[in-house]
Amino acid sequence: MDLVLLRFDLRDTIGTAKRWAARDEATMREVDALLASAGLTMDSVMAQTLRLHIDEIERIDRMVASAEARRNTALRELDRHRAELAQRLRRVTEEIEDAEFEVVAPAPAEQAA
């Protein structure tokens, strides 16, 4: 916003931009009036800002896409390991035969304690 405001004869361009970003009502009205007097809209300001910062935005977009790809790979690996574990557990439980249980009396030393 401060680059757009440099077109206008303002005493404190950076301060005005900061107050506008802080959503100060009076400053917002002042900036809207200045933009309107120059035939500009907020869309034109946004387009200019995008043009100035497109490299950074594209870099951030690539970083986000890379992070999403790493996350998706990790989730696939977790699912694969979970499926393998479930398969092994099923196989082991199927291999267990019915067992008979018997009650075992404690040893004499354990009875005294």
C-alpha positions in Angstrom: 0.0 0.0 0.0 2.8 2.4 0.8 4.1 2.2 -2.8 0.7 3.1 -4.1 0.5 6.0 -1.6 3.8 7.4 -2.9 1.9 8.7 -5.9 0.1 11.1 -3.6 1.4 14.1 -1.8 1.2 12.8 1.7 3.3 14.0 4.7 3.6 10.5 6.2 3.2 7.9 3.5 4.5 5.0 5.6 2.5 6.0 8.7 -0.6 6.3 6.6 0.0 2.8 5.2 0.5 1.4 8.7 -2.7 3.0 10.0 -4.6 1.8 6.9 -3.2 -1.8 7.6 -4.3 -1.4 11.2 -7.9 -0.6 9.8 -8.0 2.9 11.3 -11.4 4.2 10.2 -10.4 7.7 9.4 -7.3 6.6 7.5 -9.3 4.0 5.5 -11.7 6.8 4.4 -8.8 9.0 3.5 -7.1 6.3 1.4 -10.4 5.3 -0.3 -10.9 9.0 -1.3 -7.3 9.3 -2.6 -7.6 6.1 -4.6 -11.0 7.2 -6.0 -9.5 10.6 -7.0 -6.8 8.8 -9.0 -9.4 6.4 -10.6 -8.0 3.5 -8.6 -9.8 0.7 -6.8 -8.6 -1.7 -4.1 -8.5 -4.3 -6.8 -5.9 -2.3 -8.7 -3.9 -1.9 -5.5 -4.1 -5.7 -4.9 -3.0 -6.4 -8.5 -0.1 -4.1 -8.2 0.9 -5.7 -4.9 0.7 -9.2 -6.5 2.8 -8.0 -9.4 5.5 -6.7 -7.0 5.5 -9.9 -4.9 4.8 -12.6 -7.4 8.2 -14.3 -6.9 7.8 -14.6 -3.2 4.2 -15.8 -3.6 5.3 -18.5 -6.1 8.2 -19.6 -3.8 5.8 -19.9 -0.8 3.3 -21.8 -3.0 6.1 -24.3 -4.0 7.1 -24.7 -0.4 3.5 -25.5 0.6 3.2 -28.0 -2.3 6.4 -29.7 -1.2 5.2 -29.9 2.4 1.9 -31.3 1.3 3.7 -34.0 -0.8 5.9 -35.0 2.2 2.8 -35.2 4.4 0.9 -37.3 1.9 3.9 -39.7 1.6 4.2 -40.0 5.4 0.5 -40.8 5.6 0.7 -43.4 2.9 3.6 -45.0 4.8 1.7 -45.0 8.0 -1.3 -46.7 6.3 1.0 -49.3 4.7 2.6 -50.1 8.0 -0.7 -50.2 9.8 -2.1 -52.6 7.2 1.0 -54.9 7.4 0.7 -55.0 11.2 -3.0 -55.8 11.1 -2.2 -58.6 8.6 0.5 -60.0 10.8 -1.7 -59.9 13.9 -4.5 -61.7 12.0 -2.1 -64.4 10.8 -0.7 -64.9 14.3 -4.1 -65.2 15.9 -5.2 -67.7 13.2 -2.2 -69.8 14.0 -2.9 -70.0 17.7 -4.7 -73.2 18.5 -7.3 -73.5 21.2 -5.4 -73.8 24.4 -6.3 -75.4 27.7 -5.8 -73.5 30.8 -5.2 -74.9 34.3 -5.0 -73.2 37.7 -1.6 -73.4 39.1 -1.2 -73.2 42.9 1.4 -70.8 44.2 4.7 -72.2 45.4 5.1 -72.6 49.2 7.4 -69.6 49.4 4.8 -67.4 47.8 2.0 -68.6 50.2 4.0 -67.4 53.3 4.5 -63.9 52.0 
